[in-house]
Amino acid sequence: MNKCLGCGTFLQDNDPLKEGYVKDLSNKYCERCFKITHYNEYIFNDKSNDVFLKKISEINKTNDLVILTLDFLNMFDIDNLKISNPILLVITKKDLIPRTINDVKFLNKIRSNLNIKDKLFISSQNNYNLDLLMDKIMKYKVSTRVYVVGLTNSGKSTLINKILKNYSNNDGDITTSNLPSTTLDFLEKRVNSELILIDTPGLLDDGNIIMNISKDEIKKVMPKKEINPIIYQIKTRQSILIDNFVKLDICEFNNIIIYMSNSLKISRMYKENNRLSDLSMYEVAIGDNQDLVIKGLGFIKFKKGCRIKMNLKKGVKYFVRDSIV
C-alpha cells in the first residue's frame, strides 16, 4: 500500500471521509493534501498527541539522529518530549526573528537534559545556514536515517522541502500549511545515497492559540516578515490590548517588550475599560526580567516584577519563564 507523498498517510479509495482518500490509487497525493496545496482548503484532522508520542517511542528504539525544530515565538520545555536519541537543535524561521537577537547568546540560554549535540539557527526561506546544517547532519548522524521532530507549524516540512530542493534530485514536495496536523505519519524522503530525512507528525501544543481561533485569525497570528518588537514604557496604570485575543492590566513603572506578529493590532488604553472582559481572566505574578508566554501567540518581556490581570481567549494557555532575550 502506497503512502501520500504530501502527508505520509496510507492511500485508500474506500471512504472519502477518512484520511488518505483518493479517487484513483495511482495518485501520489491524497485529496486532503491536493486541496491544501492547490486551493488552500484545509480539512481538519482530529489526531491526538497520542500519535505523536507513539512516534517518539518508535524513534527512541533507534539511535538515529533527531533534528528538533523550534520556533522562536513558541519555545517550550523540550525535556518534556523525552527523546533519548542524539539531537541537533534547530531554531527555524531566522528571517522572522528580530535582527537585534544575538544568535550565540540566545542559543546559550537554551538549557536541556536531552542529548543535544549542537544548536543553530536556520531560515528555509532565505537559505540561511542550510549548508552548515547539512554539514552538522553528516557529522552527527549514525545511519542514513535522520528524523525531523517538532511542534506543529515549527517548520519541519518546509525545511525538508528546501533540503530536497537544494541538495537532491528527489521530486514530490511534502505538504505544508500554517494550520495544525498537516503531516499525519512518518514520511521518508531520500536526499542522496547517504541521507534519508523522515518527517514526523507535529506535536499539538496543548493550549496553543492556533487550536482555538479561526483560519483567518491564524493568518494574523503567524508572522510573515521580520518581527518588529513593540516597546512600551509603563508610567501609569494602563491596559495593553493585543487584537481580540489578550488584554493586560499593568501597574505603573515598568518596561515591556512585545514579541509577536506585526499583523496583530496592538494598542494601549489609559482609562478603566471593559474591553475583552468576556475573555477568561487570570492574575499573573511576573518576576524581574521574565517573559509572559502566550502559547502560539508569542511573548512579552517584563523588565520589573509585578502582578498583572490578564484577559485571555478561552482555551489558550500561558506560562512565565526567565527571559530568553
Rosetta silent file (secondary structure, phi, psi, omega in degrees, C-alpha in Angstrom):
SEQUENCE: MNKCLGCGTFLQDNDPLKEGYVKDLSNKYCERCFKITHYNEYIFNDKSNDVFLKKISEINKTNDLVILTLDFLNMFDIDNLKISNPILLVITKKDLIPRTINDVKFLNKIRSNLNIKDKLFISSQNNYNLDLLMDKIMKYKVSTRVYVVGLTNSGKSTLINKILKNYSNNDGDITTSNLPSTTLDFLEKRVNSELILIDTPGLLDDGNIIMNISKDEIKKVMPKKEINPIIYQIKTRQSILIDNFVKLDICEFNNIIIYMSNSLKISRMYKENNRLSDLSMYEVAIGDNQDLVIKGLGFIKFKKGCRIKMNLKKGVKYFVRDSIV
SCORE:     score description
SCORE:     0.000 S_00000001
   1 L     0.000  132.034 -176.392    0.000    0.000    0.000 S_00000001
   2 L   -85.248  153.113  175.247    1.395    3.399   -1.027 S_00000001
   3 E  -101.062  150.153  172.735    1.732    6.473    1.174 S_00000001
   4 L   -64.451  132.108 -179.793    0.737   10.005    0.230 S_00000001
   5 L   -72.076  -12.675 -176.915    3.884   11.944   -0.724 S_00000001
   6 L   -93.055  -40.023 -174.499    2.475   15.036    0.991 S_00000001
   7 L  -125.801  -11.131  175.094    1.442   13.902    4.478 S_00000001
   8 L    90.779   -4.298 -179.537    2.638   10.310    4.826 S_00000001
   9 L   -78.065  154.539  178.910   -0.741    8.667    5.379 S_00000001
  10 E   -71.770  136.283 -179.490   -1.629    5.444    3.544 S_00000001
  11 L   -78.008  141.326  176.937   -3.709    5.987    0.400 S_00000001
  12 E  -148.593  151.633 -179.183   -7.169    4.408    0.185 S_00000001
  13 L  -120.170   23.347 -176.113  -10.135    4.698   -2.191 S_00000001
  14 L   -96.044  -39.020 -171.582  -12.882    3.282    0.031 S_00000001
  15 L  -134.424  109.339 -179.791  -14.028    6.146    2.275 S_00000001
  16 L   -63.047  -18.080 -176.751  -13.913    9.873    1.267 S_00000001
  17 L   -89.581   -6.912 -179.511  -14.356   10.855    4.928 S_00000001
  18 L  -105.446  156.921 -177.712  -11.196    9.106    6.121 S_00000001
  19 L   -62.721  149.383  177.516   -7.596   10.230    5.771 S_00000001
  20 L    85.784    7.500 -175.168   -5.662    9.146    2.695 S_00000001
  21 E   -70.434  134.992  170.671   -8.672    9.122    0.364 S_00000001
  22 L  -139.138  150.377  175.726   -8.031    9.246   -3.399 S_00000001
  23 L   -76.517  -27.706 -178.186  -10.346    8.519   -6.307 S_00000001
  24 L  -131.783  120.566 -176.205   -7.502    6.774   -8.109 S_00000001
  25 L   -67.519   -7.180  175.513   -4.873    4.754   -6.208 S_00000001
  26 L   -82.577   -8.824  178.140   -2.281    5.689   -8.826 S_00000001
  27 L   -66.733  150.454  179.857   -2.344    9.278   -7.483 S_00000001
  28 L   -91.259  -22.642 -176.372    0.690   10.385   -5.476 S_00000001
  29 L  -122.838  140.839  175.666   -1.173   12.790   -3.150 S_00000001
  30 L   -70.528  165.527 -177.735   -4.346   12.279   -1.123 S_00000001
  31 H   -64.997  -33.307  178.550   -7.270   14.635   -1.754 S_00000001
  32 H   -60.781  -49.059  179.010   -6.653   16.443    1.525 S_00000001
  33 H   -64.075  -39.505  179.702   -3.088   17.366    0.516 S_00000001
  34 H   -60.655  -43.087 -178.540   -4.227   18.281   -3.003 S_00000001
  35 H   -71.348  -35.936  176.675   -6.839   20.693   -1.641 S_00000001
  36 H   -63.602  -45.469 -174.804   -4.422   22.234    0.878 S_00000001
  37 H   -70.933  -44.609 -171.092   -1.782   22.782   -1.815 S_00000001
  38 H   -96.675  -24.933 -176.204   -3.928   23.974   -4.708 S_00000001
  39 H  -124.182    1.828 -175.992   -6.955   25.581   -3.051 S_00000001
  40 L    51.855   34.238 -178.836   -5.708   26.420    0.455 S_00000001
  41 L  -101.018  104.245 -174.952   -8.721   24.394    1.596 S_00000001
  42 L   -87.111  132.518  175.257   -7.853   22.891    4.955 S_00000001
  43 L  -111.452  115.613 -174.615   -9.553   19.708    6.128 S_00000001
  44 L   -64.684  139.190  174.503   -9.214   19.287    9.903 S_00000001
  45 L  -117.569  132.268 -171.745   -7.729   16.058   11.187 S_00000001
  46 L   -97.094   28.669  175.608   -8.535   15.023   14.739 S_00000001
  47 L   -62.168  143.875 -179.539   -5.383   13.028   15.503 S_00000001
  48 L  -100.569  175.982  178.213   -4.320   13.432   19.132 S_00000001
  49 H   -68.347  -12.136  176.115   -0.888   13.767   20.690 S_00000001
  50 H   -59.781  -34.899  178.632   -1.007   10.038   21.398 S_00000001
  51 H   -64.396  -45.416  179.642    0.004    9.572   17.757 S_00000001
  52 H   -62.261  -47.037 -177.491    2.999   11.878   18.210 S_00000001
  53 H   -63.849  -33.848  176.300    4.075   10.225   21.474 S_00000001
  54 H   -65.686  -39.150  179.179    3.842    6.808   19.845 S_00000001
  55 H   -66.419  -39.702  176.415    6.127    8.026   17.065 S_00000001
  56 H   -60.438  -41.557  178.446    8.625    9.350   19.634 S_00000001
  57 H   -60.657  -39.511  178.440    8.573    5.927   21.279 S_00000001
  58 H   -67.223  -40.511  179.479    9.369    4.318   17.923 S_00000001
  59 H   -64.264  -38.695 -178.483   12.212    6.780   17.295 S_00000001
  60 H   -64.756  -17.571  177.715   13.659    6.053   20.748 S_00000001
  61 L   -77.472  -13.717  174.807   14.064    2.415   19.747 S_00000001
  62 L  -101.890  175.305  172.065   16.675    3.563   17.246 S_00000001
  63 L  -114.542   19.755 -173.564   19.835    5.539   17.923 S_00000001
  64 L   -70.773  151.522  177.762   19.306    7.726   14.871 S_00000001
  65 L   -62.961  140.133  175.444   19.943   11.455   14.894 S_00000001
  66 E  -116.134  127.452  169.186   16.910   13.677   15.533 S_00000001
  67 E   -91.428  114.416 -179.429   16.607   17.206   14.161 S_00000001
  68 E  -100.617  112.907 -177.619   14.434   19.014   16.703 S_00000001
  69 E   -93.215  133.375  178.595   12.866   22.136   15.163 S_00000001
  70 E  -127.431  145.900  177.439   11.822   25.038   17.390 S_00000001
  71 E  -101.634  129.784 -178.672   10.016   28.290   16.601 S_00000001
  72 H   -49.551  -41.382 -177.516   11.401   31.458   18.261 S_00000001
  73 H   -78.585  -15.517 -173.713    7.897   32.587   19.281 S_00000001
  74 H  -128.582   47.049  175.316    6.899   29.176   20.589 S_00000001
  75 L   -69.309  145.517 -178.759    9.829   27.921   22.646 S_00000001
  76 L  -148.110  176.745 -179.388    8.860   25.339   25.271 S_00000001
  77 L   -75.339   96.183 -173.483   10.388   22.878   27.732 S_00000001
  78 H   -68.787  -17.840  178.003   11.860   20.396   25.269 S_00000001
  79 H   -60.504  -26.236  179.982   12.746   17.941   28.059 S_00000001
  80 H   -65.100  -17.232 -179.929    9.047   17.002   28.121 S_00000001
  81 H   -72.352  -23.508  176.703    9.488   15.324   24.721 S_00000001
  82 L    56.061   45.468  175.442   11.571   12.580   26.388 S_00000001
  83 L   -88.404  127.247 -178.433   13.690   11.931   23.299 S_00000001
  84 L   -95.757  -13.030 -177.632   16.653    9.671   24.103 S_00000001
  85 L   -72.663  161.554  170.110   18.367    9.947   20.700 S_00000001
  86 L   -62.140  142.073 -171.909   21.195   12.367   19.842 S_00000001
  87 E  -126.622  136.311  168.143   19.646   15.721   18.878 S_00000001
  88 E  -106.856  111.549 -174.153   20.553   18.538   16.542 S_00000001
  89 E   -87.577  122.258 -174.696   18.579   21.550   17.830 S_00000001
  90 E  -123.468  119.141  173.036   17.426   23.870   15.045 S_00000001
  91 E   -89.539  113.995 -174.209   15.725   27.246   15.572 S_00000001
  92 E   -86.418  174.443  172.313   13.756   27.801   12.362 S_00000001
  93 L    58.565   43.418  178.775   12.475   30.934   10.604 S_00000001
  94 H   -55.800  -30.500 -179.257   15.564   33.053   11.243 S_00000001
  95 H   -65.431  -18.118  179.774   14.189   35.514    8.679 S_00000001
  96 H   -95.730  -13.010 -174.170   11.321   36.332   11.090 S_00000001
  97 L   -82.991  134.702  179.305   13.483   36.819   14.189 S_00000001
  98 L   -52.369  137.008 -178.127   14.448   40.407   15.117 S_00000001
  99 L   -67.416  -13.862  177.636   17.988   41.198   13.968 S_00000001
 100 L   -73.191  -13.925 -179.911   18.709   42.556   17.438 S_00000001
 101 L   -76.948  123.399  177.926   18.727   38.967   18.755 S_00000001
 102 L   -83.462  121.684 -175.509   22.284   37.665   19.139 S_00000001
 103 H   -56.192  -51.209 -174.065   22.459   34.071   17.872 S_00000001
 104 H   -64.330  -47.925 -179.697   25.151   32.852   20.244 S_00000001
 105 H   -61.251  -40.662 -179.421   23.698   34.432   23.386 S_00000001
 106 H   -64.662  -48.526 -178.218   20.236   33.126   22.535 S_00000001
 107 H   -63.302  -34.522  179.958   21.397   29.563   21.875 S_00000001
 108 H   -68.072  -21.087  179.478   23.448   29.563   25.091 S_00000001
 109 L   -80.810  -12.285 -179.907   20.287   30.289   27.080 S_00000001
 110 L   -80.853  110.790 -179.115   18.651   27.071   25.903 S_00000001
 111 L  -109.327  141.245 -178.421   19.169   24.538   28.681 S_00000001
 112 L  -160.650  152.716  173.691   18.138   20.907   28.441 S_00000001
 113 L   -93.530    0.776  178.121   18.819   17.435   29.808 S_00000001
 114 L   -73.526  166.484 -177.109   18.373   15.940   26.349 S_00000001
 115 L   -85.514   71.049 -176.746   21.346   14.624   24.367 S_00000001
 116 E   -85.570  120.945 -179.114   21.879   17.800   22.318 S_00000001
 117 E   -86.254  -32.941 -178.249   24.929   17.591   20.070 S_00000001
 118 E  -165.315  164.460 -179.894   24.695   21.077   18.588 S_00000001
 119 E  -137.637  144.963  174.946   22.401   24.099   18.116 S_00000001
 120 E  -162.197  159.714  171.473   21.926   26.553   15.271 S_00000001
 121 E   -91.769  147.867  171.403   19.554   28.986   13.599 S_00000001
 122 L  -142.069  161.208  168.493   18.323   28.387   10.044 S_00000001
 123 E  -133.922  112.292  175.776   15.977   30.012    7.555 S_00000001
 124 L   -66.105  -33.666 -179.206   14.443   27.776    4.908 S_00000001
 125 L   -63.073  -44.256 -173.949   13.053   30.903    3.253 S_00000001
 126 L  -108.594    9.857 -179.271   16.456   32.588    2.838 S_00000001
 127 L    59.981   27.313 -177.577   18.739   29.520    2.790 S_00000001
 128 E   -76.273  121.552  175.694   20.385   30.806    5.961 S_00000001
 129 L    66.804   15.588 -178.816   22.820   28.262    7.481 S_00000001
 130 H   -70.093  -36.701  175.159   21.489   25.365    5.388 S_00000001
 131 H   -62.337  -42.007  177.921   24.986   24.378    4.245 S_00000001
 132 H   -63.516  -41.496  177.975   26.082   24.452    7.879 S_00000001
 133 H   -60.198  -45.016  179.848   23.066   22.368    8.857 S_00000001
 134 H   -62.358  -39.398  177.307   23.900   19.757    6.228 S_00000001
 135 H   -60.902  -42.105 -178.679   27.494   19.602    7.487 S_00000001
 136 H   -70.373  -36.997  176.205   26.257   19.018   11.029 S_00000001
 137 H   -59.716  -47.585 -178.560   23.769   16.358    9.908 S_00000001
 138 H   -66.310  -29.379  179.863   26.543   14.457    8.160 S_00000001
 139 H   -72.781  -42.104 -170.161   28.790   14.865   11.221 S_00000001
 140 H  -100.234  -14.426 -177.372   26.334   13.616   13.847 S_00000001
 141 L   -66.367  148.062 -178.793   24.140   11.069   12.026 S_00000001
 142 L  -110.256   -8.080  173.753   24.715    7.447   12.984 S_00000001
 143 L  -150.869 -171.995  177.640   22.961    5.884    9.972 S_00000001
 144 L   -73.665  -15.188 -172.352   21.415    7.093    6.729 S_00000001
 145 E   -98.297  128.578  178.660   18.150    7.830    8.569 S_00000001
 146 E  -132.590  126.249 -178.374   17.544   11.161   10.339 S_00000001
 147 E   -91.777  143.411  177.138   14.213   12.076   11.962 S_00000001
 148 E  -115.328  118.601 -169.555   12.770   15.616   11.930 S_00000001
 149 E  -128.156  149.649  174.507   10.629   16.346   15.007 S_00000001
 150 E   169.182  177.158  174.226    8.865   19.380   16.453 S_00000001
 151 E   -62.494  154.828  170.974    5.632   21.173   17.284 S_00000001
 152 L   -59.433  138.207 -177.806    3.087   21.509   14.522 S_00000001
 153 L    73.356   18.948  178.265    3.974   24.635   12.491 S_00000001
 154 L   -86.857   -2.354  177.579    7.590   24.622   13.663 S_00000001
 155 L    97.275   15.425 -178.610    8.861   24.485   10.081 S_00000001
 156 H   -59.438  -58.435 -173.797    9.700   20.765    9.829 S_00000001
 157 H   -66.941  -37.297  177.325    8.194   20.039    6.436 S_00000001
 158 H   -62.008  -40.596  178.021    9.303   23.354    4.927 S_00000001
 159 H   -62.690  -45.992 -179.848   12.879   22.601    5.988 S_00000001
 160 H   -62.520  -43.167  178.422   12.807   19.128    4.427 S_00000001
 161 H   -58.459  -41.998 -178.646   11.359   20.526    1.188 S_00000001
 162 H   -69.060  -38.664  177.020   14.152   23.107    0.972 S_00000001
 163 H   -62.554  -42.153  178.918   16.863   20.494    1.633 S_00000001
 164 H   -62.587  -41.087 -179.682   15.379   18.323   -1.118 S_00000001
 165 H   -66.318  -40.744 -174.733   15.322   21.286   -3.495 S_00000001
 166 H   -83.088  -32.300 -167.498   18.895   22.344   -2.725 S_00000001
 167 H  -125.724    8.759 -174.272   20.677   19.034   -2.258 S_00000001
 168 L  -144.651  160.519  172.403   18.638   16.328   -4.004 S_00000001
 169 L   -99.445    6.908 -178.735   17.039   15.291   -7.282 S_00000001
 170 L   -67.875  132.102  176.000   14.071   13.874   -5.370 S_00000001
 171 L  -105.455  167.445 -179.810   10.711   15.218   -6.549 S_00000001
 172 L    97.690   90.271 -178.256    7.429   15.368   -4.640 S_00000001
 173 L   -71.980  147.218  169.004    7.073   18.092   -2.044 S_00000001
 174 L   -74.178  139.749  179.963    5.786   17.451    1.452 S_00000001
 175 L   -69.367  131.021  177.836    2.520   19.308    2.023 S_00000001
 176 L  -121.890  151.618  179.912    2.960   22.422    4.157 S_00000001
 177 L  -162.515  155.201  175.101    0.384   24.671    5.810 S_00000001
 178 L   -87.377   10.935  177.842    0.166   27.165    8.670 S_00000001
 179 L  -104.991  155.614 -171.566   -2.658   25.045   10.061 S_00000001
 180 L   -72.882  157.649  172.009   -2.135   22.155   12.508 S_00000001
 181 L    60.195   49.174  176.112   -1.674   18.432   11.780 S_00000001
 182 L   -80.551  -47.497  174.445   -0.629   18.616    8.133 S_00000001
 183 L   -82.639  130.509 -171.871    1.829   15.701    8.367 S_00000001
 184 L  -111.348  -16.463 -177.824   -0.028   12.591    9.562 S_00000001
 185 L  -157.382  172.585  174.054    2.569    9.800    9.644 S_00000001
 186 L   -53.850  135.994 -179.884    6.268    9.073    9.107 S_00000001
 187 E  -137.054  109.708 -175.767    7.219   10.302    5.642 S_00000001
 188 E   -87.997  134.881  175.964   10.614    9.294    4.247 S_00000001
 189 E  -131.440  118.119 -179.351   12.442   11.492    1.730 S_00000001
 190 E   -82.024  121.563  177.081   15.748   10.331    0.277 S_00000001
 191 E   -84.823  -47.367  176.439   18.209   13.210   -0.155 S_00000001
 192 E  -160.145 -168.990 -176.507   21.036   11.063   -1.518 S_00000001
 193 L   -68.006  -15.197 -177.175   22.640    7.664   -1.005 S_00000001
 194 L  -106.139   -5.672 -172.240   23.892    8.754    2.446 S_00000001
 195 E  -147.841  126.516  170.721   20.829   10.523    3.854 S_00000001
 196 E  -121.512  121.084  175.491   17.113    9.872    4.302 S_00000001
 197 E   -93.313  136.691 -177.558   15.101   12.540    6.136 S_00000001
 198 E  -118.863  108.739  175.899   11.965   11.334    7.925 S_00000001
 199 E   -74.495  149.037 -177.570    9.217   13.886    8.566 S_00000001
 200 L  -130.315  156.644  175.897    7.005   13.174   11.587 S_00000001
 201 L   -59.503  138.197 -179.351    3.560   14.327   12.735 S_00000001
 202 L   -74.385  143.000  175.840    3.809   17.631   14.611 S_00000001
 203 E   -68.966  127.820  176.345    3.122   17.743   18.330 S_00000001
 204 L   -82.075  108.914 -175.504   -0.174   19.516   19.018 S_00000001
 205 L   -72.448  113.199 -178.168    0.762   22.021   21.710 S_00000001
 206 L   -58.996  124.489  179.181   -1.939   21.901   24.378 S_00000001
 207 L    86.320    4.724  177.862   -3.457   25.361   24.794 S_00000001
 208 L   -66.611  138.028 -174.530   -1.844   26.784   21.644 S_00000001
 209 H   -62.837  -29.009 -177.342   -3.877   29.699   20.302 S_00000001
 210 H   -68.869  -15.268  176.237   -3.976   28.294   16.769 S_00000001
 211 H   -85.297   -3.356 -172.208   -6.118   25.440   18.088 S_00000001
 212 L  -127.696    9.643 -179.512   -8.660   27.950   19.377 S_00000001
 213 L  -131.876  171.264 -176.318   -9.072   30.537   16.604 S_00000001
 214 L   -78.651  167.423  178.568  -10.340   30.699   13.028 S_00000001
 215 H   -59.091  -42.513  179.430   -8.344   30.169    9.854 S_00000001
 216 H   -66.532  -36.667  177.982   -8.419   33.906    9.095 S_00000001
 217 H   -67.880  -35.045  178.408   -7.237   34.754   12.609 S_00000001
 218 H   -59.634  -35.662  179.991   -4.342   32.308   12.267 S_00000001
 219 H   -60.995  -33.824  178.354   -3.091   34.366    9.311 S_00000001
 220 H   -76.225  -35.810 -175.909   -2.684   37.372   11.638 S_00000001
 221 H   -72.360  -34.551 -177.198   -1.029   35.356   14.415 S_00000001
 222 L   -85.270  113.752 -178.112    1.595   33.744   12.134 S_00000001
 223 L   -65.767  144.977  179.976    4.264   36.350   11.236 S_00000001
 224 L  -112.427  -11.433  178.581    5.151   36.728    7.565 S_00000001
 225 L  -144.442  175.792 -176.245    8.113   39.089    7.901 S_00000001
 226 L   -52.319  131.679 -179.151   10.743   40.063   10.460 S_00000001
 227 L   -71.233  129.917  175.582    9.176   40.728   13.860 S_00000001
 228 L  -104.235  102.530 -176.977    9.467   44.325   14.981 S_00000001
 229 L   -58.228  141.120  179.106    9.361   44.248   18.805 S_00000001
 230 E  -104.888  124.005 -176.246    6.975   46.778   20.348 S_00000001
 231 E  -107.802  130.149  175.176    8.303   48.605   23.416 S_00000001
 232 E  -122.899  130.369  169.649    6.072   50.267   25.989 S_00000001
 233 E   -95.963  116.019 -175.614    7.266   52.352   28.923 S_00000001
 234 E   -94.786  112.766 -179.335    4.593   51.977   31.580 S_00000001
 235 L  -112.210  -21.217  176.370    4.414   55.045   33.858 S_00000001
 236 L  -135.273  162.664  179.085    0.785   54.854   34.954 S_00000001
 237 L   -59.782  131.539 -176.830   -1.706   52.038   35.356 S_00000001
 238 E  -157.867  171.681 -179.638   -2.920   51.078   31.875 S_00000001
 239 E  -116.483  137.046  172.764   -4.216   48.293   29.632 S_00000001
 240 E  -108.278  124.587  179.977   -2.445   46.687   26.662 S_00000001
 241 E  -108.771  126.779  177.981   -4.796   45.148   24.094 S_00000001
 242 E  -112.074   95.214 -176.777   -3.492   42.548   21.656 S_00000001
 243 L    50.649 -135.995  178.304   -6.087   42.312   18.921 S_00000001
 244 L  -103.766   18.569 -171.144   -9.150   40.428   20.180 S_00000001
 245 L  -104.716  -34.457 -171.113   -7.071   37.817   21.981 S_00000001
 246 E  -143.854  142.574  168.662   -5.474   39.373   25.070 S_00000001
 247 E  -132.408  127.761  179.172   -5.892   42.287   27.468 S_00000001
 248 E  -114.394  124.624  172.170   -3.224   43.049   30.076 S_00000001
 249 E   -99.780  112.644 -171.140   -3.876   45.414   33.009 S_00000001
 250 E  -116.269  136.817  177.392   -0.417   46.520   34.138 S_00000001
 251 L   -72.597  173.530 -173.006    0.585   48.550   37.189 S_00000001
 252 L   -75.586  165.140  173.477    2.797   51.614   36.856 S_00000001
 253 L    60.809   74.160  175.609    6.556   51.907   36.351 S_00000001
 254 E  -156.657  160.433  171.282    7.627   49.061   34.107 S_00000001
 255 E  -121.015  131.673  177.762    9.102   48.475   30.667 S_00000001
 256 E  -128.308  150.600  175.969    7.717   45.729   28.460 S_00000001
 257 E  -127.944  125.744 -176.884    8.711   44.441   25.028 S_00000001
 258 E  -101.150  122.348  177.300    6.183   42.534   22.915 S_00000001
 259 E  -110.509   94.744 -178.430    7.485   39.859   20.518 S_00000001
 260 E  -151.056  170.962  177.369    4.554   38.909   18.302 S_00000001
 261 L   -57.286  135.296  178.820    3.400   39.086   14.683 S_00000001
 262 L   -78.800    1.587  173.174    3.206   42.654   13.451 S_00000001
 263 L   -81.027  -12.690  178.813   -0.059   41.805   11.701 S_00000001
 264 L   -78.005  143.829  175.242   -1.742   41.931   15.116 S_00000001
 265 L   -87.109  113.230 -177.952   -3.415   45.154   16.195 S_00000001
 266 E  -118.184  128.790 -177.741   -1.739   46.168   19.464 S_00000001
 267 E  -146.303  170.260  175.642   -2.810   49.262   21.393 S_00000001
 268 E  -133.706  153.273 -178.613   -2.969   50.643   24.924 S_00000001
 269 E  -129.868  140.980 -175.714   -5.625   52.419   26.946 S_00000001
 270 L   -99.126  -14.695 -177.349   -5.112   54.636   29.984 S_00000001
 271 L  -103.172  156.841  173.844   -8.662   54.627   31.338 S_00000001
 272 L   -57.945  138.014 -177.295  -10.627   51.879   33.050 S_00000001
 273 L  -153.424  163.773 -178.823  -12.479   49.927   30.377 S_00000001
 274 L  -107.412   16.362 -179.535  -14.462   46.745   29.789 S_00000001
 275 L   -59.621  135.911  176.823  -12.751   45.736   26.564 S_00000001
 276 L    57.695   23.618 -179.809  -12.370   41.954   26.200 S_00000001
 277 L   -70.440  -12.424  178.038  -13.973   41.436   29.609 S_00000001
 278 L   -79.497  -10.169  179.063  -15.796   38.419   28.170 S_00000001
 279 L   -80.207  165.202  178.187  -12.492   36.526   27.948 S_00000001
 280 E   -64.563  139.828 -175.541  -11.135   34.306   30.722 S_00000001
 281 E  -111.307  136.911  179.445   -9.453   36.340   33.486 S_00000001
 282 E  -134.643  150.113  168.183   -6.215   35.470   35.292 S_00000001
 283 E  -106.644  126.817 -171.313   -3.975   37.128   37.855 S_00000001
 284 E  -124.503  130.092  174.841   -0.328   36.535   36.964 S_00000001
 285 E   -96.669  126.473 -177.533    2.816   37.123   39.045 S_00000001
 286 E  -125.241  134.836 -179.173    5.863   38.003   36.940 S_00000001
 287 L   -90.763  176.682  176.163    9.441   38.442   38.221 S_00000001
 288 L   -58.573  136.064  177.151   12.240   40.760   37.147 S_00000001
 289 L    50.743   50.138  175.098   13.397   40.097   33.573 S_00000001
 290 E  -120.628  158.714  178.475   10.833   37.392   32.926 S_00000001
 291 E  -105.747  138.147  166.205    8.678   36.586   29.894 S_00000001
 292 E   -96.719  113.418 -176.594    4.939   36.070   29.836 S_00000001
 293 E  -102.147  125.110  175.566    4.471   33.465   27.105 S_00000001
 294 E  -108.236  113.626 -168.396    1.068   33.048   25.457 S_00000001
 295 L   -54.902  124.142  177.232    1.168   29.752   23.618 S_00000001
 296 L    84.648  -14.329 -177.320    1.197   30.167   19.847 S_00000001
 297 L  -101.325  -37.175 -177.141    0.954   33.955   20.020 S_00000001
 298 E   136.054 -156.177 -177.397    4.408   34.985   21.261 S_00000001
 299 E  -147.356  162.084 -179.728    5.790   36.504   24.443 S_00000001
 300 E  -126.597  123.012  178.407    6.130   39.739   26.417 S_00000001
 301 E   -89.551  129.453  177.027    9.321   40.584   28.308 S_00000001
 302 E  -106.868  127.935  178.727    8.877   42.439   31.631 S_00000001
 303 L   -71.924  -42.676 -177.878   11.791   44.467   32.958 S_00000001
 304 L  -116.906  151.737  176.796   10.447   44.592   36.526 S_00000001
 305 L   -68.883  145.752  178.423    8.462   42.124   38.567 S_00000001
 306 E  -166.400  172.668  171.150    4.767   42.845   39.028 S_00000001
 307 E  -111.633  133.234  179.531    1.315   41.320   39.260 S_00000001
 308 E  -125.060  159.894  168.676   -0.991   41.801   36.293 S_00000001
 309 E  -104.754  134.654 -177.314   -4.545   40.963   35.401 S_00000001
 310 E  -130.221  128.461  169.696   -4.922   39.247   32.064 S_00000001
 311 E   -99.733  126.793 -171.721   -7.998   38.520   29.971 S_00000001
 312 E  -136.905  142.019 -179.471   -7.214   35.699   27.557 S_00000001
 313 L   -54.250  135.760 -176.602   -9.169   33.832   24.909 S_00000001
 314 L   -57.216  136.466  178.162  -10.762   30.695   26.342 S_00000001
 315 L    91.551  -13.360 -179.606   -8.722   27.524   25.867 S_00000001
 316 L   -89.996  137.595 -177.647   -5.424   29.351   25.367 S_00000001
 317 L  -109.967  161.509 -178.831   -2.670   28.673   27.922 S_00000001
 318 E  -141.046  165.324  171.515    0.245   30.746   29.178 S_00000001
 319 E  -155.055  165.182 -179.902    3.357   30.382   31.326 S_00000001
 320 E  -115.903  138.244  179.900    6.099   32.553   32.839 S_00000001
 321 E  -143.121  165.257  170.610    9.828   31.908   32.304 S_00000001
 322 E   -64.732  142.325 -173.183   13.163   33.657   32.713 S_00000001
 323 L   -59.623  140.710  179.098   13.678   35.930   29.718 S_00000001
 324 L  -100.405   -1.839  179.653   15.288   34.334   26.657 S_00000001
 325 L  -129.471    0.000    0.000   16.296   37.667   25.052 S_00000001
